Each structure stands twice: as C-alpha cells, then as structure tokens.
Amino acid sequence: MEVEFDRDTIICWETAADVTLCQEETLESIVPDACPDILRIVDVCGQAALTSKQAREGIAAVSGTVRAVILYQPEGGGGLRRIEASLPFTCQAEAPGLTERGMVIACPRLRCAEARTLNPRKVLLRVDLAVEITACQPVERPICCGVANLEEGAVCQKQLQGEHYQLSAVQEKPFTFSDQIRLQGGQEAPQLLAVRGQAICTESKLIGAKLIFKGTAELSLLLQEPGGALTSSREVLPFSQVMEVTGAGEEGDCQVLVEITDLRCDPVEDRTLEVTMELLAQAQVWCSRPVTLLQDLYSTAWLMEADSETQTLCRLGERSVRPQAVRELLETGEMVRGVVDSRLALGQVNQAREGEEVVITADVWLSILYLDENELVQCARRSMPVSCRLSCPPQMSCICRCLCPGEVFAAPAAGGVEVRFSVEFHCLTTVNTAVPSVCSARFGEPRGGSEGARPSVVLRMAAPGEGLWELAKAYGTTTGQILQANELEEEDLPEGRMLLIPSAR
C-alpha cells in the first residue's frame, strides 16, 4: 500500500546559460556624394543597441545593431567630417534545458571600433563586440514534505527544515525616455559629431507585486563648434519606472539592467538638443523561501520500502558591490596638448580561483581623443584588465556583473594621457547543498512476520557515525523510547556507553 504524503512545489527559474560572446563584424562603406574625400581617419565612435532576443529549444538568440560614426579629416582641410554606418549582428549561446517558455537577458557592448581607408571614397569598418547573455528557464520541482497521517501506519519521519534561495522572477519592460538638454558655451549651435549613451539602474525596491526602479541615462556628446574647435559634454538625466513582477516577495534582492534599444539626439534651437531614448529594463529577483523536506521514514508496525531522490537547496552567501578605482598612463609616444574626449567600454568578465578566493577580472577598453603638438586630432586606444578579489570558499559559486558608472577623467601627462575611472563589481555568492529526500514509499508486511521473534530489549553500543535516528530505525522503535529507557534528555548519544534499545510499544 502506498504511503500518502504532504507535498509542495518549488516554483522558480534556473539559469540555463550565463556567458559572454565576443565577435567581430565588418562592413565596407562608401563616402556619401555630398562629403569630401578622406585624407585621414581620426576615430570611430559607436553604440551597440539591442534589437531582439529569443528563447528557443536549447538556444538563446540575440540580435542588434551597431550604429557607428566615422570621423575623418577631409582633403583640402577644414573641420572634421562624419560618416554614419549601421552594422547588424546576431549571436547564439547554447542553453541546455531552455525552451520557448524561457527568457533571455542580453547586454551588448561595443568594445572597440576602427576603420581604414580602401580609397579616398571607401572605408572598411570593423567593430569588436562583447554580448552578455543570461538564459533563464521556469521550473517546477515537486518535493515531499512529510507523511499525511503518521499514526495510521505508526510511521516515524525525519524532516529537514531549511531555506532555498532562488531566482523567483524574471521580468522585462520597454519604456521611452525623453528630455531636453541645454549645451554650455556661446550662442551659435555646434555640430553634433557623435553621441553615446548608457543607462544605469541606481536603486530598486519591491512593494507588493510592483518593482520600483530609478536610474540615470548618461550621455556623452562630441561637438564641433562653429570655429572648428572640438568640445565634449556629459549629461546625466534621471528616470524612474514601475514594473509588474509576480512570484517574488517584498524581501527579494533585485538586479535591474537597462539597455538602450534606440537613441536619437536632435537639435531644437541654438544650443538645445531633444534627446529620445528607447530603453529596455531587464529584471531578476532573488528571494529565500522556507522548505520542508522528508529525508527518511520507517514504521514501527510495518516493513517499508522507500524511494529517494536528491534535492538541491541554495543558500545566499554574500551580496556586495566592490568598486575598484583605476589610475593609468595611456602612452602616446608624443606630447599631448589637450584631451578632447575619453570613453570606456567593458568586455569579457572572467573568474579564476586562488584557494579560498576568487579573482574576478574585467576587460576594459579605453579610447582617448587628443590634440598632438601640431594641434592635430589623434586617437589612442588601449585595453587593460581590472581585477577584484572576493572571499569565496570552493563550495561557493559567484555571479558577477560589472558596471562603469561616472565619467573617465583624462588629462595630459608626461609621455601620454593620465586616465582615472572606476569599475563596480556587483557580486552574488551562493552555496548549493545536495539533500537526500524521500519521493515515494510503500507499506510491506507487518513487523515480526518475516523478521522472527524480536527481543523486548537489546543492549548495544552505537557504532561510529550512528545516531539516535539510525538506531531507532534499525530496531523498529522510536527515538523517544530510546531516550526514555536510557534516561537521556538530548539526542546526542554519549560515546562509549551501552544503550538499552526497547522494542516499540
């Protein structure tokens, strides 16, 4: 006869893939007829925008567009000229277990872009991309909590009262953000050569089924004044939004990534610009829930057969933000008269274990636009690793996301340009524990029928590693009767002592 159980279901999301894909894209572009021939390419500025993402059977697919601006000096002199180009890209990550019910979180990053002239009217553009992809699959894990009626079968049970830290909700929301900005300077309107944007969530909070999040949209503008001088401007625009989230409590830990899907910056009048951003907020919410697992059972009246399975319970280790300040000299090999613009991009984030610590290293790409000793505009590029150490014992695993909030400070120095910036490492450590659990059980014959006559009392000593539960189960009695017979108050058995083990009454 089957044993009837009380059951529960763990409803959560599991990560099917968490990878960063790096790839290159190239494109040949023709100089428009209205533009002069190219004398020298100075720089390439760009923005990677997310277009679409899709969860398929075992595959997480992402597509987007790199909008690039090639800045060049024309033949015949004059100020810088610009050529716009768009490069579509697609990438796929293997995600075992992912289905169409899953969700994909994607963050494309333009690490580096460069161009070279094929002739004065044609250029070859190359972009280097890093695309962070996290694929999440909803799962339902049935668990057995305990026996529905203990007295009916004279059943003794061993339960584990614990907690499970789980990804409870994955949600996204597209929204539009618009604002006007007034540029500093004179009265005449400058030419907007290039614009880059970054959206960062700075605060998030759950209230009921609503996730309230706030952040900033950071704009970096490269301008050419009417006299030909180059200037840069950084604008920080605040935003706030509300997102519906189901399946998470108010005590959840939130991570909200905001991606730019479109960016438009149009002149309105004089030195005023109208900024419109299409944004996509991608949220993950973790929370702890209580879990009761039935680990073992037996009957004092019947023989029993039980089937077991392994359940995995997760425990939160640490959630922290670790900023790393960086100060470096970007060598140019020539004297630098002034810095026009500076930008930073993140590439791959890698982890390496060193004993009880994990070393997390982010690949950072720097680009500096400067004036040389002849007042010509030049561009210097360099990639560098930025590392962070985190206490993380071998049984722990770490999830890390990196951000570069704020601006890059750059100034001329002996031998090149001195740069200062910060990288934030957002770390989450967890511990997974495999727990044996009963999934089904059946009553067999009455005790004593096949076992033969049982003595009313057995005298024996507990073997190493044998506890009170194991003794009671082996002799078909209860833990309470063993404690009573030996006048013990605690379940920890005394070492080296003979114990009286009575038969169940």
C-alpha positions in Angstrom: 0.0 0.0 0.0 1.4 3.4 -1.0 2.1 6.0 1.7 0.2 9.2 1.4 2.4 12.3 1.6 2.0 16.1 2.1 3.7 17.7 -0.9 4.9 21.1 -2.0 6.3 22.6 -5.2 9.3 24.8 -5.6 8.5 27.2 -8.4 11.5 29.2 -9.6 13.8 30.0 -12.5 17.0 28.2 -13.3 19.9 29.6 -15.3 20.4 27.6 -18.5 23.3 29.8 -19.7 25.4 32.7 -18.4 28.1 33.6 -21.0 29.8 36.4 -22.8 30.2 36.0 -26.5 32.9 38.0 -28.3 32.8 38.6 -32.1 33.8 40.9 -34.9 31.7 42.4 -37.6 33.0 44.2 -40.7 31.4 46.5 -43.3 32.6 48.4 -46.4 31.1 51.8 -46.5 31.0 54.5 -49.3 31.6 58.1 -48.6 28.3 60.0 -49.5 28.4 62.2 -52.6 27.9 65.3 -50.5 31.0 64.7 -48.4 34.6 65.4 -49.5 37.3 62.7 -49.9 39.0 61.2 -46.9 42.5 62.4 -46.1 42.9 60.7 -42.7 40.5 58.7 -40.4 40.7 60.1 -36.9 38.3 57.9 -34.8 35.3 55.7 -34.9 32.5 56.2 -32.2 29.7 53.8 -31.9 26.8 52.5 -29.9 25.6 48.9 -29.7 21.8 48.6 -29.5 19.7 45.6 -28.6 17.2 44.8 -31.3 15.6 41.4 -30.3 16.2 38.3 -28.2 14.6 34.9 -28.3 14.5 31.7 -26.2 14.4 28.6 -28.3 15.0 24.9 -27.7 18.5 24.8 -26.2 19.4 28.1 -27.8 19.4 31.8 -26.6 19.5 34.0 -29.7 20.3 37.8 -29.6 20.4 40.3 -32.4 21.2 44.0 -32.5 22.7 46.9 -34.4 26.0 48.9 -34.0 25.5 52.5 -35.1 28.9 53.8 -35.9 30.2 57.3 -36.8 33.5 57.5 -38.7 35.3 60.8 -38.0 37.8 61.9 -40.6 39.8 64.9 -41.8 38.9 65.7 -45.4 41.2 66.5 -48.3 41.5 70.3 -48.6 41.4 71.0 -44.9 38.6 72.2 -42.7 37.0 70.7 -39.6 36.2 67.0 -39.0 33.6 65.3 -41.2 31.4 62.3 -40.2 30.1 59.2 -42.0 27.3 57.1 -40.4 27.1 53.4 -40.8 25.0 50.6 -39.3 26.2 47.0 -38.7 23.6 44.4 -37.8 24.8 41.5 -35.6 23.4 38.2 -34.4 24.8 35.7 -31.9 23.6 32.4 -30.3 24.5 30.8 -27.0 23.9 27.1 -26.2 21.5 26.8 -23.3 20.7 23.2 -22.4 17.2 22.9 -21.0 16.0 26.2 -22.4 12.5 26.2 -24.1 10.3 28.8 -25.6 8.9 29.4 -22.2 12.2 30.8 -21.0 13.6 34.3 -21.1 16.8 35.8 -22.3 18.6 38.7 -20.7 21.1 40.3 -23.1 23.6 43.2 -22.8 25.6 44.0 -26.0 28.8 46.1 -25.5 30.9 47.8 -28.2 34.4 47.1 -27.0 36.3 48.8 -29.9 35.6 50.1 -33.4 38.1 51.2 -36.1 38.2 51.9 -39.8 40.8 52.1 -42.6 40.6 53.7 -46.0 40.4 51.4 -49.0 40.5 54.5 -51.2 39.5 58.2 -50.6 35.8 57.3 -51.2 35.6 53.9 -49.4 36.4 52.6 -45.9 36.4 49.2 -44.2 34.8 49.4 -40.8 35.5 46.8 -38.1 33.7 46.5 -34.7 34.6 44.3 -31.8 31.6 43.2 -29.7 31.0 41.6 -26.3 27.5 40.3 -25.7 26.5 39.2 -22.2 23.7 36.5 -22.4 21.8 35.0 -19.5 19.1 32.5 -20.3 16.6 31.6 -17.6 14.1 28.7 -17.7 11.0 28.4 -15.4 10.9 25.2 -13.5 8.6 23.4 -11.0 10.2 21.0 -8.6 7.8 18.8 -6.6 9.0 18.0 -3.1 7.8 15.6 -0.4 7.3 17.4 2.9 6.1 14.6 5.2 3.7 11.8 5.8 0.0 12.9 5.7 -1.1 10.6 8.6 1.7 9.4 10.9 -0.5 7.5 13.4 -2.3 5.4 10.8 0.8 3.5 9.9 2.8 4.0 13.1 5.3 6.0 11.0 8.3 7.9 12.2 9.7 10.5 10.0 12.9 12.6 9.7 12.4 16.1 8.3 14.7 18.9 7.3 13.5 22.5 7.9 15.6 24.7 5.7 15.5 27.6 3.2 16.0 27.8 -0.5 17.5 31.0 -2.1 16.0 31.1 -5.6 15.6 33.2 -8.7 11.9 33.9 -8.2 11.1 36.3 -11.0 12.4 37.3 -14.4 10.7 40.2 -16.0 11.2 43.0 -18.5 9.7 46.3 -19.5 10.3 48.5 -22.5 9.9 52.3 -22.0 10.6 55.6 -23.7 12.6 58.4 -22.1 12.7 62.0 -23.5 14.2 65.2 -22.3 15.8 68.4 -23.5 19.4 69.4 -22.7 21.0 72.9 -23.0 24.6 72.9 -24.0 27.1 75.2 -22.4 29.0 77.8 -24.5 28.2 80.5 -26.9 25.1 81.3 -28.8 25.7 79.5 -32.1 24.7 75.9 -32.4 27.6 73.4 -32.6 27.7 70.4 -34.9 26.9 67.1 -33.1 29.6 64.8 -34.3 28.9 61.7 -32.1 26.7 60.7 -29.2 27.0 57.7 -26.9 24.5 56.7 -24.2 24.5 54.4 -21.1 21.6 53.7 -18.8 22.2 52.5 -15.2 19.8 51.5 -12.6 20.9 53.0 -9.3 18.0 52.0 -7.0 15.3 49.3 -7.0 12.7 48.2 -4.4 9.8 45.7 -4.3 6.4 46.9 -3.0 3.9 44.1 -3.3 3.8 43.0 -6.9 5.5 46.2 -8.2 9.2 46.7 -8.7 10.1 50.4 -8.5 13.4 51.3 -10.0 15.3 54.5 -10.6 18.4 55.3 -12.5 20.3 57.7 -14.8 20.7 57.9 -18.6 24.3 59.2 -19.2 25.0 60.9 -22.5 28.5 61.7 -23.9 28.5 64.2 -26.7 31.3 65.1 -29.1 30.8 68.6 -30.6 32.4 70.7 -33.2 32.0 74.4 -32.6 31.4 76.9 -35.5 35.1 77.9 -35.4 36.2 74.2 -35.7 37.2 73.6 -32.1 36.2 70.2 -30.6 34.5 70.0 -27.3 32.8 67.3 -25.3 29.8 67.3 -23.0 28.5 64.8 -20.5 24.8 64.9 -19.5 23.1 62.9 -16.7 19.4 62.5 -17.0 17.3 60.8 -14.2 14.5 58.4 -14.8 12.1 56.2 -12.7 9.8 53.4 -13.6 7.4 50.8 -12.2 7.4 47.2 -13.4 4.9 44.5 -12.5 6.6 41.5 -11.0 5.0 38.2 -10.0 6.3 35.3 -7.9 8.5 37.4 -5.6 8.1 38.7 -2.1 8.9 42.2 -0.8 12.1 41.0 0.8 13.6 40.0 -2.6 17.0 41.1 -3.9 16.7 42.8 -7.3 19.0 43.3 -10.2 17.8 45.6 -13.0 19.8 46.0 -16.2 18.7 48.8 -18.5 19.6 48.6 -22.2 19.4 51.2 -24.9 17.4 49.9 -27.9 17.4 53.3 -29.8 18.9 56.7 -29.2 18.0 59.9 -31.0 19.5 63.3 -30.3 18.1 66.2 -32.5 18.8 70.0 -32.4 15.8 72.1 -31.4 17.2 75.6 -31.3 20.6 77.3 -30.8 22.3 75.0 -28.2 19.3 72.9 -27.2 19.0 69.2 -28.0 16.0 66.9 -27.8 17.0 63.5 -26.5 14.8 60.4 -27.0 15.8 57.0 -25.7 14.1 53.7 -26.2 15.0 51.6 -23.2 14.5 48.0 -22.1 14.6 47.2 -18.4 15.5 43.5 -17.6 14.9 42.5 -14.0 15.9 39.4 -12.0 14.5 39.0 -8.4 16.0 36.5 -5.9 14.4 35.6 -2.6 14.5 33.0 0.1 11.6 30.6 0.8 11.2 28.1 3.7 11.4 24.4 2.6 10.5 21.3 4.5 12.0 18.0 3.1 11.2 14.5 4.2 14.6 12.8 4.4 13.8 9.4 5.9 10.9 7.4 7.4 10.1 3.9 8.8 7.2 2.3 10.6 7.3 0.6 14.0 4.4 -1.7 12.9 5.2 -2.4 9.2 8.1 -3.1 7.0 8.6 -0.3 4.4 10.2 0.4 1.1 11.1 4.0 0.2 12.4 5.6 -3.0 14.8 8.6 -2.7 15.9 11.4 -4.9 18.4 14.3 -4.4 17.0 17.8 -4.0 19.4 20.8 -4.3 18.9 23.7 -1.8 20.7 27.0 -2.3 21.8 29.4 0.4 22.8 33.0 0.0 26.4 33.7 0.8 27.1 37.4 0.2 25.7 40.1 -1.9 28.1 43.1 -2.4 29.3 45.9 -4.6 33.0 46.3 -4.8 34.3 49.4 -6.6 37.8 49.5 -8.0 39.5 52.8 -8.7 41.9 52.8 -11.6 44.7 55.3 -12.4 46.8 54.6 -15.5 49.1 56.3 -18.0 48.0 55.8 -21.6 51.2 56.2 -23.6 51.0 58.1 -26.9 54.7 58.5 -27.8 54.3 62.2 -28.4 53.4 65.3 -26.5 49.7 65.8 -25.8 48.4 69.4 -25.8 44.9 68.7 -24.7 42.3 65.9 -24.3 39.2 66.3 -26.4 37.2 63.2 -25.4 37.5 60.0 -23.5 35.4 56.9 -23.4 35.5 53.4 -21.8 33.8 50.1 -22.7 33.6 46.8 -20.9 34.4 43.5 -22.5 34.6 40.0 -21.0 34.4 39.3 -17.3 36.4 36.2 -16.2 36.8 34.3 -12.9 39.8 32.4 -11.6 40.0 30.6 -8.3 43.0 31.1 -5.9 42.5 28.9 -2.8 39.7 30.5 -0.7 39.4 33.5 -3.0 38.0 34.2 -6.5 39.8 36.7 -8.7 37.3 38.5 -11.0 38.8 40.3 -14.0 37.0 42.7 -16.3 38.4 43.5 -19.7 38.3 47.3 -20.0 38.8 49.2 -23.4 39.9 52.8 -23.3 39.8 55.3 -26.2 41.2 58.8 -25.9 40.8 61.6 -28.5 43.5 64.2 -28.0 45.4 67.1 -29.7 49.0 66.4 -30.6 51.8 69.0 -30.6 50.8 70.1 -34.1 47.2 70.6 -32.9 46.0 67.6 -35.0 43.3 65.4 -33.6 44.6 61.9 -32.7 43.1 58.8 -31.1 44.8 56.4 -28.7 43.3 53.1 -27.7 44.3 50.5 -25.1 42.7 47.5 -23.3 43.6 46.7 -19.7 42.4 44.2 -17.1 40.8 45.4 -13.9 40.6 42.8 -11.1 38.7 42.4 -7.8 39.3 39.7 -5.1 36.4 38.1 -3.3 36.4 35.7 -0.4 34.6 32.6 -1.9 35.4 29.1 -0.5 35.4 26.2 -3.0 31.8 25.1 -2.1 30.6 28.6 -3.2 29.8 29.9 -6.6 29.8 33.6 -7.7 27.7 35.6 -10.2 29.3 38.9 -11.1 28.1 41.9 -13.2 30.4 44.8 -13.9 29.4 48.5 -14.5 31.4 51.6 -15.2 29.4 54.5 -13.7 30.5 58.0 -14.0 33.0 59.5 -16.4 36.5 58.9 -17.4 38.9 61.7 -16.2 41.7 62.2 -18.7 44.5 64.9 -18.7 47.8 65.4 -20.5 50.8 63.9 -18.7 54.5 63.3 -19.4 54.6 60.6 -22.1 50.8 60.5 -22.8 47.5 60.8 -21.1 46.7 60.1 -17.4 43.3 58.4 -17.0 41.2 57.8 -13.9 38.0 55.8 -13.7 36.2 53.3 -11.6 34.7 49.8 -12.2 32.0 48.4 -10.0 31.9 44.6 -9.4 28.3 43.5 -8.4 28.8 40.1 -6.8 26.4 37.4 -5.6 27.7 34.3 -3.9 25.6 31.2 -3.2 26.2 27.7 -1.8 24.3 24.7 -3.3 23.7 21.7 -1.0 22.5 18.3 -2.2 20.0 16.9 0.2 18.6 13.3 0.0 14.8 13.3 0.0 12.0 10.7 0.0 9.8 10.8 -3.1 7.6 7.7 -2.5 7.2 4.8 -0.1 5.1 1.6 0.4 4.0 -0.5 3.4 5.0 -4.1 3.3 4.4 -7.0 5.7 3.8 -6.5 9.4 7.0 -6.3 11.5 7.7 -9.7 13.2 6.2 -11.8 10.5 9.3 -12.3 8.4 11.8 -11.0 11.0 11.0 -13.7 13.5 10.6 -13.2 17.2 12.1 -9.9 18.4 13.6 -9.4 21.9 11.9 -6.8 24.0 15.2 -5.1 24.8 18.6 -5.0 23.0 21.8 -3.9 24.7 24.4 -2.4 22.4 26.8 0.5 21.8 26.3 3.0 18.9 28.8 2.5 16.1 30.9 5.5 14.9 28.7 7.8 12.8 25.5 6.1 14.1 23.0 8.4 15.6 19.7 8.1 17.5 17.6 8.0 14.4 19.6 5.2 12.8 19.4 3.1 16.0 15.6 3.6 16.3 15.1 2.7 12.6 17.2 -0.4 12.7 15.3 -1.8 15.6 11.8 -0.6 14.7 11.4 1.5 17.8 11.1 5.3 18.4 13.8 7.8 19.3 11.7 8.9 22.3 11.6 5.3 23.7 15.4 5.0 23.5 15.9 8.4 25.3 13.4 7.3 28.0 14.9 3.9 28.5 18.4 5.4 28.9 17.3 8.4 30.9 18.7 10.8 28.3 17.5 14.3 27.6 19.5 15.2 24.5 19.6 13.4 21.2 23.4 13.4 21.1 24.4 9.9 22.2 27.1 9.6 24.8 30.3 7.9 23.5 31.4 4.5 24.7 28.1 3.8 26.6 26.0 0.7 26.3 22.4 1.6 25.4 19.1 -0.1 26.1 17.0 -0.3 22.9 13.5 -1.4 23.7 11.0 -2.7 21.1 8.2 -0.3 20.1 5.2 -0.4 22.3 
